Amino acid sequence: MLTGQNYVFSNDQIITNGSVALTSANPDLKWETSTQTNVGAEVELFDGMINFEADYYIKNTTDMLYAAPIPLVAGTAPPFQNVANAENKGLELAASYRNTKKVFKYSVGGNIAFVKSLITGLGRGGEPVLSGNIQSANAFAAKTDVGQPLASFFGFVTDGIFQTPAEVEAHAFQALGTAPGDIRFKDLNGDGTIDLNDRTYIGNPTPDFSYGMNSSFEYKSLELNVNLQGVYGNEIYNNTTRYDFGYVNRPSSALNRWTGPATSNSEPRVNLNDPNQNARVSDRFIEDGSYLRIKNLSLGYNLSDKYLKKLKMQKVKLYVSSTNLLTFTKYSGLDPEIGTIGNNLEIGIDRGFYPQARTFTTGLSLTF
C-alpha cells in the first residue's frame, strides 16, 4: 500500500490524501512444493586415488510461483500466482583421480550433469504462461505450456530475405509495407497470411548438460591449477539491441545488411519504421548459448627449502592467476553466461547483462 496519493473528493473538489494498492491480492496463493527421489552410488578405489559418484533424480514441483501479467487496466502490479507443475529428470556424474606418490604429483577431476525439464500441468484455467517481454517487438519471447520445457522460446521462423518485388508477391501476405530487403517468415499453417498462428517453439533456454573440470599439477617447486566450466545445448535470445528506438546503435551485423538483390540473405534492410516487423520475436534472435570457459588458472613457484632455511622462513610462494581467462563460444553477445534477473520464467534472455570481468592477479605469499 502506497500512501501520499492525492485524490479529488466530493462536489467541493477537495484534495484528499489517499492510499493505493501497489500489487493485487491473491487469496488463493499457496506454497510452492517440491518432492524429489534420488538414487546414487559412490565408489572409492586404491586408498582414494580413484573416486566416482553417480546420482539419478526425479524432481516434481507443484504450484510454481510466478507473477503472471495482468491487464493494465487493473492499475496494479501483478500478484504472484501458482501457475504450473514441472518435472525435472537428471543424471549427475563426478569422477576424480589423484597421484601424489611421485615427484610429478597431479589430480584431475570432472563432473557432468544432464537434465530434462518438462511442464506437466498448468494452474487454474490451464492457460499457457507467457514471459520474457521483448520491448522491440512488444511481445513475449517465452511460453510455458504442458509437454514443453520451462519458458521455451516461442515465435516466428525466418526463411531468408526477400530479394525482389516478385518474391514478395509470391509469398504469403506479411504486412502492407513488406518490400525487398525484409525478412521472409514461414507460413507454418499454410493459410496464406503470416499472423500469430504461424508461431512455434524456436528454442530451449535450459542446457542439455553442464560440466566442469578441476585439475592441479605439481612438479618440484612449480604448481599449476586449472578450473574449467561450461554448458551445452541451450539457446539464448539475443535482446541486446532496442530496434524500437531510432537513436541507438545497431549491432555490427548491420554493416552487412541488404542493400540490393543478392547482397544479403540474412541481414534485413535498415528501416526505422520497420513496416514488416523484422524485429518481431523470431529465430533470427535465437543463438547457440553453449560455451566452455577457463574459469580460473593459477601458476605458482615455491622457494626451495635450501633458501627458506637461509631466510628463516617456512614458505615463500610467488604466484600469478587469472579469472575468466578464455571463453570458447559461438554466441555473438558479450557473455554467454548471462544468469537471470530473479524470475524463474525469465531464462536465457540477454538484455545486455554486463559481462564477467577477466582479471589477472599476481602476488607473493610469505609464511614465517
C-alpha positions in Angstrom: 0.0 0.0 0.0 1.4 3.4 -1.0 0.2 6.5 0.9 0.5 10.1 0.0 -1.6 9.8 -3.2 -3.8 12.9 -3.6 -7.4 12.5 -4.8 -10.1 15.0 -5.6 -13.2 14.0 -3.4 -16.8 15.4 -3.1 -18.6 18.1 -5.0 -16.3 20.7 -3.5 -13.3 19.2 -5.3 -11.4 18.9 -2.0 -7.9 17.4 -2.4 -7.7 14.4 0.0 -4.7 12.4 0.9 -5.3 8.7 -0.1 -3.7 5.4 -0.5 -3.4 2.9 -3.4 -2.6 -0.8 -3.5 0.7 -1.5 -5.4 0.0 -5.2 -6.0 -3.2 -7.1 -6.5 -4.1 -9.6 -3.8 -4.3 -13.3 -4.4 -6.3 -15.1 -1.7 -5.8 -18.5 -3.4 -2.0 -18.3 -3.3 -0.3 -21.5 -2.0 3.3 -22.5 -1.2 5.4 -24.0 -4.0 6.1 -27.7 -3.2 8.9 -30.0 -4.4 9.3 -33.7 -4.0 12.5 -35.5 -5.1 13.6 -39.1 -5.5 17.3 -39.8 -5.7 19.3 -43.0 -6.4 23.0 -42.7 -6.1 26.3 -44.6 -5.8 29.8 -43.7 -4.5 32.9 -45.7 -5.3 36.4 -45.2 -3.9 39.4 -47.3 -5.0 43.1 -47.7 -4.2 43.1 -45.7 -1.0 41.2 -42.8 -2.5 43.2 -42.5 -5.7 40.1 -43.0 -7.8 36.7 -41.7 -6.8 33.4 -41.9 -8.7 29.9 -40.6 -7.9 26.6 -41.0 -9.7 23.2 -39.6 -8.8 19.9 -40.0 -10.7 17.0 -37.9 -9.6 13.4 -37.1 -10.4 12.1 -33.8 -9.0 8.4 -32.9 -9.2 7.5 -29.3 -8.4 3.9 -28.2 -8.0 2.2 -24.8 -7.7 5.2 -23.0 -9.1 5.1 -19.3 -8.3 5.1 -16.6 -10.9 3.8 -13.0 -11.2 1.9 -13.6 -14.4 1.0 -10.4 -16.4 -2.5 -9.0 -15.8 -4.4 -6.3 -17.9 -3.0 -2.8 -17.4 -6.5 -1.5 -16.5 -6.1 -3.3 -13.2 -3.8 -0.4 -12.2 -1.5 -2.5 -10.0 1.5 -4.8 -10.3 0.6 -8.5 -11.0 0.2 -10.8 -7.9 2.2 -14.0 -7.6 0.1 -17.0 -8.7 0.5 -20.8 -8.7 0.9 -21.2 -12.5 2.4 -24.6 -13.3 3.8 -28.0 -12.3 7.1 -29.3 -13.6 9.1 -32.5 -13.7 12.9 -32.5 -13.8 14.8 -35.7 -14.5 18.6 -35.6 -14.3 21.8 -37.6 -14.0 24.9 -36.2 -12.3 28.3 -37.9 -12.6 31.6 -37.0 -11.0 35.0 -38.7 -11.1 38.5 -37.9 -9.9 42.0 -39.4 -10.0 45.0 -38.3 -7.9 48.6 -39.4 -7.8 50.8 -37.9 -5.0 53.4 -40.6 -4.7 55.9 -39.4 -7.3 57.9 -36.2 -8.0 55.3 -35.2 -10.5 52.0 -35.0 -8.5 48.7 -34.4 -10.0 45.0 -34.7 -9.6 42.2 -34.5 -12.2 38.5 -34.4 -11.5 35.4 -33.7 -13.6 31.7 -33.6 -13.3 28.7 -33.5 -15.7 25.0 -33.0 -15.1 22.3 -33.9 -17.6 18.8 -32.5 -17.1 15.5 -32.8 -18.9 12.7 -30.4 -17.8 9.0 -30.6 -18.8 5.9 -28.9 -17.7 3.3 -31.4 -16.5 0.5 -29.2 -15.6 -0.8 -25.6 -15.5 -2.6 -23.7 -12.8 -6.2 -22.6 -12.7 -7.6 -22.2 -16.1 -4.8 -24.3 -17.7 -3.7 -21.4 -19.9 -0.1 -21.3 -21.1 2.0 -18.7 -19.3 3.8 -16.0 -21.4 7.0 -14.4 -20.1 10.1 -12.6 -21.2 8.7 -9.3 -22.6 10.7 -8.1 -25.6 10.4 -4.3 -25.9 11.5 -4.1 -29.5 8.7 -6.5 -30.6 6.1 -5.5 -28.0 5.6 -9.2 -27.4 6.7 -12.1 -25.2 9.6 -14.4 -26.2 8.8 -17.4 -24.0 5.9 -19.7 -23.5 5.4 -22.2 -20.7 3.0 -25.0 -21.7 2.3 -28.6 -20.9 4.7 -31.0 -22.6 7.3 -28.3 -23.2 10.5 -27.3 -21.3 10.1 -24.4 -18.9 9.9 -21.0 -20.6 10.7 -22.3 -24.1 11.2 -19.6 -26.8 8.1 -19.2 -28.9 8.0 -17.1 -32.1 8.2 -16.9 -35.9 10.5 -18.9 -38.2 12.6 -16.9 -40.7 13.2 -18.1 -44.3 15.8 -15.7 -45.7 15.3 -12.2 -47.2 13.0 -11.0 -50.0 15.3 -10.1 -52.9 12.7 -8.8 -55.5 9.1 -7.5 -55.6 8.1 -10.7 -57.3 9.2 -12.7 -54.3 7.1 -10.5 -52.0 4.1 -11.0 -54.3 4.5 -14.8 -54.5 4.8 -15.3 -50.7 2.1 -15.3 -48.0 0.9 -11.8 -47.0 3.0 -10.3 -44.2 2.3 -6.6 -44.0 1.3 -3.7 -46.2 4.8 -2.3 -46.1 6.7 -5.5 -46.8 9.3 -4.9 -49.5 12.6 -6.4 -50.9 15.2 -6.5 -48.1 12.7 -7.5 -45.5 12.7 -10.9 -43.7 10.5 -13.6 -45.1 8.7 -15.6 -42.4 7.4 -19.1 -42.9 3.7 -19.6 -43.3 3.5 -22.6 -41.0 -0.2 -23.2 -41.2 -0.4 -22.6 -44.9 -3.3 -20.1 -44.8 -1.6 -17.5 -47.0 -1.2 -14.9 -44.2 1.6 -14.5 -41.7 0.0 -13.9 -38.3 0.2 -15.1 -34.7 -0.9 -18.6 -35.7 2.4 -19.1 -37.5 4.5 -19.1 -34.3 6.1 -22.2 -33.0 8.7 -23.3 -30.4 12.1 -22.0 -31.6 14.5 -22.7 -28.7 15.1 -24.1 -25.2 17.0 -21.9 -22.7 17.8 -24.9 -20.5 21.1 -26.7 -21.3 21.2 -30.4 -22.2 24.0 -30.7 -19.7 26.5 -28.6 -17.8 30.1 -29.7 -16.9 33.3 -28.8 -15.2 36.8 -29.9 -14.6 39.3 -29.2 -11.8 43.0 -30.2 -12.1 46.2 -29.5 -10.3 49.8 -30.3 -11.1 52.9 -30.1 -9.0 56.5 -30.7 -10.1 59.2 -29.8 -7.7 58.7 -26.1 -6.9 56.1 -25.4 -9.6 52.3 -25.6 -9.1 49.5 -25.3 -11.8 45.8 -25.2 -11.1 43.1 -25.1 -13.8 39.3 -24.9 -13.4 37.0 -25.3 -16.5 33.3 -24.9 -16.7 30.7 -25.0 -19.4 27.2 -25.8 -20.7 25.9 -27.4 -23.9 22.6 -27.5 -25.8 20.9 -24.3 -24.6 19.7 -21.3 -26.7 20.0 -17.6 -25.9 17.6 -14.9 -27.1 19.8 -12.0 -28.0 17.8 -9.0 -26.9 20.8 -6.6 -26.6 19.5 -4.1 -29.3 16.4 -1.9 -29.0 15.1 -2.0 -32.5 12.1 0.1 -31.5 14.4 3.1 -30.8 15.9 5.1 -33.7 18.6 6.7 -31.7 20.5 3.7 -30.5 23.4 1.8 -32.1 22.7 -1.3 -34.2 24.9 -4.4 -34.0 27.9 -4.6 -36.4 26.0 -7.1 -38.5 24.0 -4.2 -39.8 27.1 -3.3 -41.9 26.3 -6.4 -44.0 22.6 -5.5 -44.4 20.6 -6.0 -47.6 21.1 -3.1 -50.0 20.0 -4.7 -53.2 19.3 -8.1 -54.8 21.8 -10.8 -53.7 23.6 -8.5 -51.2 22.4 -10.4 -48.2 20.1 -13.3 -47.3 20.3 -13.0 -43.6 20.6 -9.3 -42.5 17.5 -7.2 -43.5 17.4 -3.7 -44.8 17.6 -0.9 -42.3 14.2 0.8 -41.9 13.5 2.7 -38.7 9.7 2.4 -39.2 10.0 -1.4 -39.7 6.7 -1.9 -41.5 7.4 -5.7 -41.9 8.1 -6.1 -38.2 11.5 -7.6 -38.8 12.2 -7.2 -35.1 9.3 -9.4 -34.1 10.1 -12.4 -31.9 11.7 -15.0 -34.2 14.5 -17.4 -34.6 16.5 -14.5 -36.0 17.5 -13.7 -32.4 18.0 -17.2 -31.2 21.6 -18.2 -30.8 23.6 -21.2 -29.5 24.4 -20.5 -25.9 26.9 -23.4 -25.4 30.3 -22.4 -24.0 33.5 -23.6 -22.4 35.3 -21.2 -20.1 38.7 -21.3 -18.4 37.2 -20.0 -15.1 40.4 -20.0 -13.1 44.0 -20.6 -13.8 46.9 -20.1 -11.5 50.7 -20.8 -11.7 52.8 -20.7 -8.6 56.5 -21.1 -7.7 57.6 -22.2 -4.2 61.0 -21.3 -3.0 63.1 -24.4 -2.2 63.9 -25.5 1.3 67.6 -24.6 0.8 66.7 -20.9 0.5 64.0 -21.0 3.1 66.5 -22.0 5.8 68.7 -19.1 4.9 65.8 -16.7 5.1 64.5 -18.4 8.3 61.0 -18.7 6.7 58.6 -21.6 6.4 57.2 -20.8 2.9 57.7 -18.3 0.2 55.4 -18.6 -2.8 55.2 -16.4 -5.9 52.0 -16.8 -8.0 50.1 -15.4 -10.9 46.4 -16.2 -11.5 43.6 -15.3 -13.9 39.8 -15.5 -13.7 37.6 -15.9 -16.9 40.8 -16.2 -18.9 39.2 -17.5 -22.1 35.7 -18.4 -23.3 35.0 -20.6 -26.3 31.5 -20.0 -27.7 29.6 -19.2 -30.9 27.4 -16.7 -29.1 27.8 -13.2 -30.6 26.9 -11.4 -27.4 29.3 -10.1 -24.8 29.0 -13.1 -22.4 27.1 -16.4 -22.8 26.9 -16.8 -19.0 24.1 -14.3 -18.7 22.4 -15.5 -15.5 18.8 -14.4 -14.6 17.1 -11.4 -13.2 15.4 -13.1 -10.3 12.4 -14.5 -12.2 12.1 -18.3 -12.7 10.4 -17.8 -16.1 13.0 -15.2 -17.3 15.6 -17.6 -18.6 18.1 -17.3 -21.3 17.2 -13.7 -22.5 20.2 -11.5 -22.9 19.1 -7.9 -22.1 22.6 -6.5 -22.2 24.0 -8.1 -19.0 27.4 -6.7 -18.0 30.0 -9.3 -18.9 32.1 -11.0 -16.3 35.4 -9.3 -16.0 38.7 -11.0 -17.0 41.1 -10.5 -14.1 44.8 -11.1 -13.6 46.4 -11.2 -10.2 50.0 -11.6 -9.1 51.3 -11.8 -5.6 53.8 -13.0 -3.1 52.9 -15.2 -0.1 55.2 -15.3 2.9 54.9 -17.7 5.8 57.2 -17.1 8.8 
